[in-house]
Amino acid sequence: MPRAARRRPAHPAPVEPQHAAPSIRPFDGGPPHVESARLGPERTAQLRAAARRNGATVQAALCAVAAEALSTATRRPTIRINAPIDLRSALGLEDDVVNRFTATTVALTTSPDRTTWDLVREAARQLRTARRSARDTALALASMQPADALEAEAAMLSATSSDLEITNLGVAHAPSAVRALWGPTMTTQVRDERILGVVTHADALRMTLTSHDHPAGLAADILGRRERL
C-alpha cells in the first residue's frame, strides 16, 4: 500500500502587534522630544508636481511616507493617521481667526506589493471622502455633551486615537524679514502621541515632530522617503 504522505506542521501566520488602547500619560512635567526636517524648494516643487500628476495632494503624500516609516519602526502593517480638516475651505466659511476644524483617520496598510504611490492615492481617496462628509462629522462632534470630566477625557481619547497626527498648514505667507517658519507644534497628555506639524514657507517644506515617546530619527526617515518619491 502506498504510504501516506507526512503532513508538515503548519506555521502560524505572523500576528500583527495590536494597537494599545488610548490612555493618558502621567503628568510628570517632562518636556516633549522635538525633531525637525526640511525639504528644499526644488524638491518641494517636485513633490507638489508629482502629487498632482497622481491625482493627490502633498498631505496625501505625507500620510503615505509617514505610514511606511511608522510601519517599519513599529512592525505594524496598518498605520492610522489623524488628519485635521479645515472647515473654512471644506464648507466655504469665512476666513477668520476662529479655530474651525474637524478630523478624520486615514488608515493605510503597507505590503510588499503596494508601492508608495499606491498608498498616496489611497490616502487621497480617504481624504476626499472625509472632506465631503466634514459637515456631518463636525455636527456629530458638536452634539457630544460629556456629563463629567471622565466622559470628556474618553471623548478626547477617542478623537485622537491614532499612530500619528499630521497637521499641515499649507503655504504660509510672512513678511520678508522672516527667514523661516516651523511648526505647528502641539503636545497633550495622550500616551504615545506623535504630532507632525508641516508648513511651507519660502517654497521650502518644513516638518516638526513633537512626541514624548517615538522612534528616534522618525522625522528624518519620513523626509528621506519623501525625497525618494
N, C-alpha and C positions, 0 to 999 in steps of 0.2 A: 504494500500500500504506500502511496506517496506520503511523505512526511509533511505534516502541516508546517506551513511557514511560521517562523517565530515573529511575533509582533514586538516591534521595538517600543519601549516605553515612550509615551508622548511627552514632549517637553511643554510645560505650561507656557502660555503666551505671557510676555512681559506685562506686568501690571503698571499702569500709569500712576505715578505718585499723585495722591489726592490733594486737592486744594484744601487748605486748612480753613475752618470756619472763621469768618472775620471776628476780630476781637479788639479790645482797647489795650494798648501797652501801658505799663506803669508810668505815672507822672514823676519821672526821675530828673527832669530838668536837663537831660542830655541834649546837646546840640545835634542837629542832623548832619549827615555827610552830604557834601555838595561836590558834584563833578561837573565839568563843563567841556564842551567840544564845539568846534566851529567849522563850517563848510564855506569855503571861499566863494567869491562872486561868480567865477566861471563855473564851478561845479554846482552851485545853487541854480544857475540858469539852465545848466544841462539837466539837472534833476527835474526842474519845473517843466521843461520841454518834453522829457521822456514820459513824465506822468500824464501830460496832456495827450501824447500820442497813444497812450494805453487807456484813454477814457477815464483817467483817475485824477487825483489831486496829490499835492505834497503831503497832506495829512494822511491819506491812504498809504502812501509810500512809507511814511514814518511808522504807521501801525505795522506794516509788513516786516520791515527790517528789525523793529523792536521785538516783534513776536519771534523772529528767528533767533535773535540774540538771547532773549529770555528762555526760549525753549532749550537752547544749548546749555545755558547756565543752570537751569532748574531740572533738566531731563524730563520735562513735561511737553508732550506734543502739542497740546491745546493751551493757548495763552489768551487770557481775557484782558482787553484794554478798554479802560473807561475814557470816552472821548466827549468832552463838553460840546454842546451845540449852541451857537449864538442865536437866540430867538429873534433878535433885531433883524438879522438878514433872512432868517428862515421864514419869518412871518411878516416881514415888511414893516416892522415897528420903527418909530422914530429913533434916530441915533443920539442917545443922551448918555449921561454918566451912570444911569441906573444899571445895576447888575442883573441882567436878564439872560439866563441860560438854563438849559436842561442838559441831560447827558444820556449817552447810550453806551452799551457794552458791545464792542467788536470782538467776536470770538474767532480766532484763526488757528487752524490745525496744520502744523508743518509735517511734511513727509518727504522721502527721497524723490517721489515722482511729482512733486509740486515745486515749481520754480518760484523765485521771489516775486516775479511779475504776476504769477497766478494768485499769490497772496495779496498783492497790491490791488488787483482787480476785484477780488473778493471783499477786501476791506472797503473799497469804493462803493461796491453794491450795498453793503450793510449801512454805510454812512448815508447814502442817498435815501434808503428806506427810512432810516431814523429821522432824517430831516423832513420827509414828507409827513411823518406822524409826530413831529415835535410839539405841535399844539396840544394834541391829546395827552402826550406824555407830561407836559407842563401842567395841564389841568388836573391830571391824576395826582401829581406830586402836591399841588396846591390844596387838594381836597383832604390830604392827610392831616389829622388833628391829634397828635400824640397827647395822651392824657397825663403823662408824667415824664420825668427825665429818662427813665428806663426805656419807655416806648420811643422817645426821641432819639436815644442812643441807638436802639435797634434799627430805626428807620435810616439813620445816618450810615450805619454799617452796611445795611442792605444796598443803599445807593452807591456806596464807594467800594463794594466788594469787587476787586479785580487784581490782576498781577501788576498792572501799570496804568497810570493815568497820563495821557498826553494832552496838554493844553497848549494849543498853537495860536498865538496872537496874529499870525499872518505878517503882512508888511507894516512896519511901524515907521511913521514919519516923525522926524525930530529936527530941531534946529541944527544948522551946520556945525555949531560948536560941539555938538555931542559926537564923540568919537566912536562909541559902541554902546549898544543896548543888549542886556542879557535878561533872561527870565521868561516868564514869571516863575517865582518860587513859592512854594506853599508846603506847610507841614501840619499834620494833625496828630492825634494820638492813636490812629488806626495802626495796628501791628502790621509790620512788613509792607507798609505802603511805599510806593515809588512814584514820584511826580516828575514827569519830564516836561519842562517848560521850553517852548520854542518861540523864537521871534526872528523875523528877517529885517535887518537894518543895514543900510548902505550896501544893498544887494548881497549881503552875506547872511547865511542862516546860522543862528547860534542856539545851542541847547544847554539847558541847565538841569541836571538831575539831582533831586533832593530826596533823601531817604534816611531812615535810621538803620535799616538792615537791607543790604543789597550786595550782589556780587561786585567786587571791586573791578573797575575798568569797564562797567557796562556802557557808560556814555561813549567811550572810545570805540567799543565794539559796534555800537549802533552806527556811529559815524563811519567806521570803516566799511560796514556793509552798504551803507548808503552811497559811499563813493564808488563802490563797485557796480552800482545799478547801471 
